[in-house]
Amino acid sequence: MDPALPPASELLAAMEGDHMPSAKPADFAPPAGTFLVGYHEGEPVCAGGIKRIAPDAAEIKRMYVVPTARRRGVARTLLGALETAARERGYAFVRLDTGPLQRGAMTLYASEGYTEIGNFNANPIAAYWGEKAL
């Protein structure tokens, strides 16, 4: 889905913070990237994208689940879909990051096979950086 258009743009706006590094819709442009929106009973409940960071690597960006859909496995499903999208585009591994208040995200990533790595993207507000071979 085009992240510049609703409902993707609305989900992105819901998660944007004042100090969050930007990710522009063009960052998710095909064929190297994509942006996914997940629905439950016709309503958009999650979104996330992948963007190329190296010939063999994609970064998972802007994973977001609306508050009413949290703690239901939606983030795990979204993460799997983003990994599949990266694999389909020929990437050998994916990387991601998350902030210090996102303990649930860190737990999810570890349970899905992500290995903690160093600060690969110079994100000043992240506290965790992970990588997973596809």
N, C-alpha and C positions, 0 to 999 in steps of 0.2 A: 504494500500500500504506500502511496505517496505520503511521507511524513509531514508535508506542508499542508495537507488537506485534512478536514475533519473526517473521522473522529481521531485520527492519529495526532494531528496538531493539538487537539484538546488534551489528549493524554500526556503529550510532551509538556504542554503548558502547566499541567497539574503537578508535575514533578520538578519543574525548574526552580532552582533556588538562586539567591543573589550571588553566591560565590561559586556556583557550579560552572565548570568549564563548558563552553558551548559545544554543541554538536549540531551542525546545520543539516537540513534535509538533503543537501547535495552529498554529504558524507555517506549516506545510505543508498546512493544511486546504483542501479544495476549497470553492468552485470557483476561488478565486484562487491556490491553491498545489497542489502535489502532491509525493509522495515516491516515488521509483522504486528498485527493487531488481533487479539483473541477476543472472542465473544462468548457470552453465556446468556441463553434465552434472548438472543437478539440485541443484547446490550454490550458495548465494548468494555472489557474488564481488565485488559492488560496490553502492553506494547513493549517492543524492544527492537533493536536493530543490530546489524553487523556492518562493519566498515573495514576495508583493507588497510593493514598497517605494514605489510611486507608481502612479497610475492606468495609466500606460503602461510601467512598468518592473518587472521581477522580479529578485530576487537569487538566484543559484545558491549553495546552501549545502550543507555537509557532504558534499562529494564524497569518496568513500572507495573504495579498491580493496584487497582483502585482499592481503597480501604475496605469496602464491603465484600470484596472477593479474597481477602487475605486469609491465610491459614487454612486454605482449602486445596492446596496442591497446584494452584494456578502458576505460581512462579516456577516450580519444577517443570511443569509442562511447557511453559514458555521457554525456559532455558534449553530444554531438549529440542524444541522446534528451531531455536536459533543455532544450536550446534548442527542440526541437520542441514539447515540452510547454508552454513559455512562449509560443511562437508560437500554439499552439492556444487558449490562454487570452486571446489578443488583445494581448499585450505587444509593444511596438515595439522594445524593447531589453532586454538582460540585463546585469547587473553581477555581479562576483565579487571575491573577494580570496584571498590565500594568504600563508602565513608565509615568513620569510626562509630557511628550510631547504628549501623546496619548489621548487628550481630547475627540476626536471622539469616541475612544474605550470606555472611561468611560461613555459617554452619551449612547452609544449602550447598554452596560451592564445594566445600570440603567433602560433603557426602556424595557429590556427583563427580568426584575424582580430580578436582582442581588442586594443583600444587602451588603453594605460596611462592611467589617470586619477588624480585626487587621492583622498584618503581620504574616501570617501562615507559610510562607516558607523561611523566612530570606533572601528574595531577596533584596540586597542592592541598586538596581537601580529602584525598583518599587515605585510607589507613590499611588497606589490604589490596594486594595485586595477585592475581592468580592466572594459571595457565593450564590448559588441558590438551593433550594430543587427541586428535580425532581419528 
